Amino acid sequence: MILFWQGMEIPVLIRAGAALLTALLLSLLFGGSVISLLHRRQHHGQPIRADGPQSHLATKQGTPTMGGLLILGAASVSVVLFANVSYHFVWVSLLVLLVYGAAGFIDDYIKVTKETPNALTAKAKLFIQFMTAVAAVTIITAATPNAADTILSIPYFKTVFNLSWLYIPFAVIVISGASNGVNLSDGLDGLAAGLLIMAFSFFAVITYIVGSPLAEDFSFVYIPRCGEMTVVCAAMTGACLGFLWFNAPKAKVFMGDTGSLALGALLGTVAVIAKQEILLAVAGGMFVIETLSVMIQVFWYKKTGRRFFKMAPIHHHFEQLGWKETTVVFRFWMAGFVLTLVALVALL
């Protein structure tokens, strides 16, 4: 941990900048090697769903998956180097990243070895997600001051609401929901990575404010030591930027469940630590929309026997309407950027 220089503690913002640059450089330096290794290990790349867009069978066949290993590796090294890993919030975040990443890795591994788009069952995934989230939320709540441990911040109205015993199940749903939301968004080259860069950048700002005396100035609840999560968010931003270099259309590697499940869960964990779960739903609004589109599709099909969208998640719906993949990605990025700006309005 590089926390001190000549006997003085290095400020959080400097360490966050160093973490971002380190994760970015590590991703760029080792990206080619990781992709080559994945190519050698995965003879036919990620299996492409036959019921997905037919164009993907031609354009994405043979592309390796598990690229999330690059993000998780680069970001984790940066966090260990520049964040205080003795703080509950930091090591719990790393634990969430590791467990969700391991679950995603197992899922991806089964897919590529058995050459099937279906691996772990939904029940198995949900069990791992919920159990890990329960453990994380319990530790986070215990490490949060009693006055703020079970509150829900209501941004824009500058108020809070005490959820009492309902807080833990609520926070568990936030973490698991964020994990699945990012997972569902990871269906087009660069889409999830670009949206994650915006979301983690936003929460780098929020966690810095919440963990500093500035919290009162912005009518946020002050959470001691939350500022260390700024370093975590910066590391994730840098790692995702480096990964996007290789994942931009036409992708040389896919993030896979290894990355999407873990990064989504970490994003939800950061929001829970900062007590800004509602702002997560705003800044990460595209992940919410992707999730809702699948829920609506399933509900409507069971109810009527017809599809509400041409295909779900919703990014595939626009592909079916004739939009090019790059057009969908860039327009979704634009929408994500606008939603991030809307979330920033909460600071006013």
C-alpha positions as a printed NumPy array, in Angstrom:
array([[  0.   ,   0.   ,   0.   ],
       [  1.485,   3.327,  -1.078],
       [ -0.211,   5.506,   1.542],
       [  2.639,   7.678,   2.789],
       [  5.426,   9.766,   1.277],
       [  8.207,  11.109,   3.491],
       [  6.113,  10.463,   6.584],
       [  3.026,  12.266,   5.255],
       [ -0.18 ,  10.545,   4.133],
       [ -0.804,  10.911,   0.413],
       [ -4.187,  12.599,  -0.245],
       [ -6.989,  10.422,  -1.584],
       [ -7.285,  12.308,  -4.88 ],
       [ -3.607,  11.815,  -5.709],
       [ -3.825,   8.107,  -4.891],
       [ -7.029,   7.847,  -6.95 ],
       [ -5.3  ,   9.413,  -9.951],
       [ -2.359,   7.036,  -9.537],
       [ -4.734,   4.056,  -9.27 ],
       [ -6.55 ,   5.079, -12.455],
       [ -3.344,   5.484, -14.457],
       [ -1.823,   2.275, -13.092],
       [ -4.919,   0.21 , -13.912],
       [ -5.095,   1.773, -17.377],
       [ -1.43 ,   1.06 , -18.13 ],
       [ -1.632,  -2.504, -16.795],
       [ -4.683,  -3.175, -18.978],
       [ -2.982,  -1.808, -22.072],
       [  0.339,  -3.557, -21.38 ],
       [ -1.063,  -7.003, -20.646],
       [ -4.21 ,  -6.896, -22.778],
       [ -2.579,  -8.418, -25.842],
       [ -1.003, -11.243, -23.857],
       [ -4.254, -12.04 , -22.04 ],
       [ -6.177, -12.126, -25.326],
       [ -3.563, -14.421, -26.915],
       [ -3.79 , -16.775, -23.936],
       [ -7.59 , -16.832, -24.115],
       [ -7.412, -17.541, -27.856],
       [ -5.172, -20.546, -27.245],
       [ -7.379, -21.9  , -24.459],
       [-10.71 , -21.274, -26.197],
       [-10.651, -23.013, -29.539],
       [-13.962, -21.617, -30.773],
       [-14.349, -18.571, -28.548],
       [-17.555, -17.663, -26.759],
       [-20.578, -19.665, -27.944],
       [-23.074, -17.368, -29.683],
       [-26.761, -17.844, -28.891],
       [-28.74 , -19.16 , -31.839],
       [-31.813, -17.217, -30.685],
       [-29.905, -13.918, -30.645],
       [-29.395, -11.523, -33.563],
       [-28.427, -13.602, -36.589],
       [-25.714, -11.109, -37.558],
       [-23.81 , -12.028, -34.39 ],
       [-23.37 , -15.604, -35.618],
       [-21.247, -14.228, -38.447],
       [-19.492, -11.256, -36.826],
       [-18.753, -12.519, -33.298],
       [-18.022, -16.197, -33.842],
       [-14.588, -17.192, -32.527],
       [-14.095, -14.162, -30.255],
       [-12.708, -15.239, -26.858],
       [-14.512, -14.403, -23.627],
       [-13.34 , -14.023, -19.993],
       [-11.801, -10.626, -20.82 ],
       [-13.07 ,  -9.528, -17.431],
       [ -9.942, -11.191, -16.01 ],
       [ -7.945,  -8.302, -17.467],
       [-10.156,  -5.705, -15.758],
       [-10.288,  -7.493, -12.423],
       [ -6.552,  -8.132, -12.4  ],
       [ -5.471,  -4.61 , -13.335],
       [ -7.967,  -2.952, -10.992],
       [ -7.212,  -5.242,  -8.037],
       [ -3.458,  -4.586,  -8.274],
       [ -4.109,  -0.842,  -8.356],
       [ -6.457,  -1.008,  -5.364],
       [ -3.949,  -3.024,  -3.318],
       [ -1.205,  -0.538,  -4.218],
       [ -3.028,   2.724,  -3.572],
       [ -6.006,   2.094,  -1.257],
       [ -5.959,   1.275,   2.436],
       [ -7.021,  -2.366,   2.261],
       [ -7.255,  -2.574,   6.061],
       [-10.477,  -0.537,   5.911],
       [-13.652,  -2.626,   5.939],
       [-15.102,  -0.907,   2.881],
       [-12.057,  -1.609,   0.728],
       [-11.504,  -5.268,   1.534],
       [-15.226,  -6.03 ,   1.395],
       [-15.289,  -4.486,  -2.087],
       [-12.382,  -6.687,  -3.152],
       [-14.155,  -9.71 ,  -1.666],
       [-17.317,  -8.962,  -3.655],
       [-15.238,  -8.507,  -6.803],
       [-13.447, -11.818,  -6.226],
       [-16.499, -13.958,  -5.414],
       [-18.733, -12.595,  -8.166],
       [-15.786, -12.77 , -10.567],
       [-15.191, -16.422,  -9.614],
       [-18.869, -17.241, -10.206],
       [-18.711, -15.555, -13.598],
       [-15.463, -17.346, -14.445],
       [-17.023, -20.738, -13.673],
       [-19.986, -19.845, -15.878],
       [-17.733, -18.718, -18.75 ],
       [-15.472, -21.75 , -18.358],
       [-18.365, -24.173, -18.683],
       [-19.634, -22.285, -21.729],
       [-16.355, -22.455, -23.641],
       [-15.422, -26.016, -22.645],
       [-18.848, -27.478, -23.389],
       [-19.454, -25.001, -26.225],
       [-22.891, -24.041, -24.987],
       [-24.363, -20.573, -24.351],
       [-25.986, -21.934, -21.177],
       [-23.873, -22.93 , -18.16 ],
       [-24.73 , -22.258, -14.519],
       [-28.455, -22.27 , -13.856],
       [-30.189, -19.045, -12.921],
       [-30.881, -20.459,  -9.445],
       [-27.206, -21.281,  -8.878],
       [-26.129, -17.8  ,  -9.952],
       [-28.741, -16.093,  -7.796],
       [-27.787, -18.186,  -4.766],
       [-24.123, -17.163,  -5.027],
       [-25.063, -13.546,  -5.686],
       [-27.49 , -13.252,  -2.791],
       [-25.327, -15.066,  -0.231],
       [-22.3  , -12.928,  -1.087],
       [-24.391,  -9.757,  -1.03 ],
       [-25.859, -10.662,   2.373],
       [-22.371, -11.106,   3.822],
       [-21.118,  -7.861,   2.242],
       [-24.084,  -5.776,   3.376],
       [-23.868,  -7.152,   6.911],
       [-20.201,  -6.119,   7.16 ],
       [-20.829,  -2.732,   5.54 ],
       [-23.711,  -1.993,   7.906],
       [-21.593,  -2.935,  10.918],
       [-18.778,  -0.639,   9.709],
       [-21.137,   2.305,   9.154],
       [-21.925,   4.733,  12.016],
       [-25.147,   3.768,  13.802],
       [-26.838,   6.998,  12.816],
       [-26.504,   6.101,   9.133],
       [-26.339,   2.315,   8.975],
       [-29.914,   1.665,   7.812],
       [-30.852,   4.913,   6.064],
       [-31.843,   5.483,   2.467],
       [-30.732,   8.848,   1.099],
       [-33.299,  10.665,  -1.027],
       [-31.296,  12.854,  -3.431],
       [-32.696,  16.039,  -4.924],
       [-34.963,  16.382,  -1.846],
       [-31.932,  16.417,   0.494],
       [-33.498,  14.072,   3.021],
       [-33.136,  10.526,   4.34 ],
       [-35.502,   7.718,   5.261],
       [-34.719,   5.04 ,   7.852],
       [-35.497,   1.59 ,   6.427],
       [-34.68 ,  -0.119,   9.743],
       [-34.667,  -3.942,   9.361],
       [-35.678,  -3.645,   5.703],
       [-32.347,  -2.08 ,   4.787],
       [-30.296,  -5.278,   4.525],
       [-32.687,  -7.074,   2.118],
       [-32.994,  -3.81 ,   0.155],
       [-29.211,  -3.44 ,  -0.13 ],
       [-28.844,  -7.101,  -1.121],
       [-31.282,  -6.521,  -3.981],
       [-29.323,  -3.41 ,  -5.028],
       [-26.026,  -5.314,  -5.273],
       [-27.509,  -8.385,  -6.986],
       [-29.645,  -6.231,  -9.257],
       [-26.662,  -4.12 , -10.323],
       [-24.69 ,  -7.286, -11.056],
       [-27.423,  -8.687, -13.297],
       [-28.071,  -5.302, -14.921],
       [-24.469,  -4.986, -16.096],
       [-24.486,  -8.646, -17.154],
       [-27.54 ,  -8.083, -19.354],
       [-25.953,  -4.967, -20.872],
       [-22.856,  -6.865, -21.946],
       [-24.205,  -7.926, -25.308],
       [-22.627,  -5.494, -27.776],
       [-19.   ,  -4.536, -28.338],
       [-18.016,  -1.789, -25.89 ],
       [-21.504,  -1.184, -24.514],
       [-21.099,  -2.343, -20.905],
       [-17.501,  -1.108, -20.6  ],
       [-18.411,   2.41 , -21.738],
       [-21.384,   2.648, -19.377],
       [-19.27 ,   1.319, -16.485],
       [-16.622,   3.988, -17.089],
       [-19.286,   6.676, -16.65 ],
       [-20.821,   5.034, -13.587],
       [-17.538,   4.444, -11.752],
       [-16.33 ,   7.957, -12.61 ],
       [-19.53 ,   9.365, -11.135],
       [-19.184,   7.361,  -7.941],
       [-15.526,   8.361,  -7.627],
       [-16.841,  11.908,  -7.185],
       [-19.682,  10.876,  -4.877],
       [-17.567,   8.713,  -2.556],
       [-14.971,  11.469,  -2.227],
       [-17.642,  13.942,  -1.158],
       [-19.433,  11.505,   1.173],
       [-16.169,  10.601,   2.888],
       [-15.029,  14.182,   3.451],
       [-16.259,  17.291,   5.333],
       [-17.779,  18.369,   2.013],
       [-20.66 ,  15.96 ,   2.669],
       [-22.589,  18.51 ,   4.734],
       [-22.115,  21.193,   2.079],
       [-23.84 ,  18.926,  -0.446],
       [-26.45 ,  17.703,   2.059],
       [-25.07 ,  14.161,   1.935],
       [-24.699,  11.856,   4.919],
       [-21.063,  11.772,   6.044],
       [-19.617,   8.237,   6.005],
       [-16.139,   8.053,   7.596],
       [-13.479,   6.388,   5.428],
       [-15.8  ,   6.281,   2.422],
       [-13.207,   8.403,   0.631],
       [-11.049,   5.291,   0.147],
       [-13.719,   4.044,  -2.243],
       [-12.711,   6.906,  -4.542],
       [ -9.459,   5.026,  -5.12 ],
       [-11.413,   1.824,  -5.832],
       [-13.726,   3.575,  -8.319],
       [-10.771,   5.264, -10.023],
       [ -8.983,   1.93 , -10.402],
       [-12.097,   0.391, -11.957],
       [-12.447,   3.339, -14.327],
       [ -8.851,   2.973, -15.498],
       [ -9.146,  -0.792, -15.932],
       [-12.376,  -0.441, -17.937],
       [-10.758,   2.238, -20.124],
       [ -7.866,  -0.091, -20.896],
       [-10.224,  -2.981, -21.594],
       [-12.315,  -0.816, -23.925],
       [ -9.234,  -0.428, -26.137],
       [ -9.568,  -4.124, -26.974],
       [-13.366,  -4.399, -26.626],
       [-14.294,  -1.49 , -28.914],
       [-15.968,  -2.576, -32.169],
       [-14.878,  -4.942, -33.597],
       [-14.074,  -6.563, -30.249],
       [-10.961,  -8.693, -29.885],
       [-12.287, -10.064, -26.597],
       [-15.562, -10.134, -24.666],
       [-15.889,  -9.196, -21.017],
       [-17.933, -12.291, -20.224],
       [-19.714, -13.04 , -16.981],
       [-16.278, -12.991, -15.331],
       [-16.261,  -9.227, -15.691],
       [-19.888,  -8.167, -15.945],
       [-21.187,  -9.964, -12.849],
       [-18.243,  -8.77 , -10.731],
       [-18.193,  -5.146, -11.908],
       [-21.945,  -4.762, -11.549],
       [-21.831,  -6.174,  -8.023],
       [-18.969,  -3.841,  -7.094],
       [-20.882,  -0.858,  -8.474],
       [-23.861,  -1.79 ,  -6.309],
       [-21.577,  -2.281,  -3.3  ],
       [-20.077,   1.191,  -3.753],
       [-23.572,   2.705,  -3.858],
       [-24.52 ,   0.872,  -0.65 ],
       [-21.352,   2.05 ,   1.121],
       [-21.995,   5.66 ,   0.084],
       [-25.72 ,   5.397,   0.944],
       [-26.584,   6.564,  -2.58 ],
       [-28.563,   3.652,  -3.966],
       [-31.08 ,   5.911,  -5.686],
       [-28.327,   7.804,  -7.476],
       [-27.071,   4.43 ,  -8.717],
       [-30.454,   3.894, -10.379],
       [-30.065,   7.3  , -12.069],
       [-26.38 ,   7.258, -13.087],
       [-26.689,   3.573, -13.985],
       [-30.084,   4.103, -15.566],
       [-29.164,   2.244, -18.748],
       [-28.501,  -0.88 , -16.691],
       [-31.945,  -0.449, -15.126],
       [-33.557,  -0.065, -18.548],
       [-31.818,  -3.189, -19.85 ],
       [-33.061,  -5.178, -16.844],
       [-36.609,  -3.852, -17.094],
       [-36.747,  -4.701, -20.797],
       [-36.046,  -8.363, -20.013],
       [-38.587,  -8.412, -17.173],
       [-41.253,  -6.825, -19.405],
       [-40.468,  -9.235, -22.238],
       [-40.8  , -12.301, -19.989],
       [-43.977, -11.022, -18.3  ],
       [-45.652, -10.047, -21.576],
       [-44.76 , -13.331, -23.279],
       [-46.152, -15.383, -20.403],
       [-49.278, -13.226, -20.343],
       [-50.055, -13.009, -24.054],
       [-47.786, -15.471, -25.857],
       [-46.354, -12.545, -27.854],
       [-43.178, -10.5  , -27.519],
       [-43.335,  -6.919, -26.276],
       [-39.953,  -6.1  , -27.839],
       [-38.585,  -7.629, -31.025],
       [-35.816,  -9.027, -28.834],
       [-34.554,  -8.481, -25.297],
       [-32.429,  -7.052, -23.731],
       [-33.482,  -3.828, -25.372],
       [-30.188,  -3.19 , -27.212],
       [-31.061,  -6.199, -29.397],
       [-34.506,  -4.686, -30.057],
       [-32.856,  -1.726, -31.755],
       [-30.589,  -4.035, -33.736],
       [-33.713,  -5.808, -34.992],
       [-35.112,  -2.42 , -36.033],
       [-32.147,  -2.058, -38.37 ],
       [-29.718,   0.009, -36.281],
       [-26.058,  -0.877, -36.729],
       [-24.348,  -2.265, -33.63 ],
       [-22.058,   0.771, -33.372],
       [-25.078,   3.085, -33.624],
       [-26.808,   1.308, -30.742],
       [-23.659,   1.441, -28.62 ],
       [-22.934,   5.118, -29.196],
       [-26.563,   6.153, -28.629],
       [-26.746,   4.116, -25.44 ],
       [-23.5  ,   5.762, -24.328],
       [-25.068,   9.158, -25.049],
       [-28.118,   8.246, -22.99 ],
       [-25.852,   7.015, -20.184],
       [-23.915,  10.283, -20.259],
       [-27.122,  12.311, -20.006],
       [-28.288,  10.187, -17.057],
       [-24.933,  10.743, -15.361],
       [-25.433,  14.496, -15.743],
       [-28.917,  14.151, -14.249],
       [-27.382,  12.303, -11.29 ],
       [-24.831,  15.091, -10.865],
       [-27.705,  17.554, -10.44 ],
       [-28.096,  16.032,  -6.969],
       [-24.935,  17.917,  -6.011],
       [-26.609,  21.287,  -6.594]])
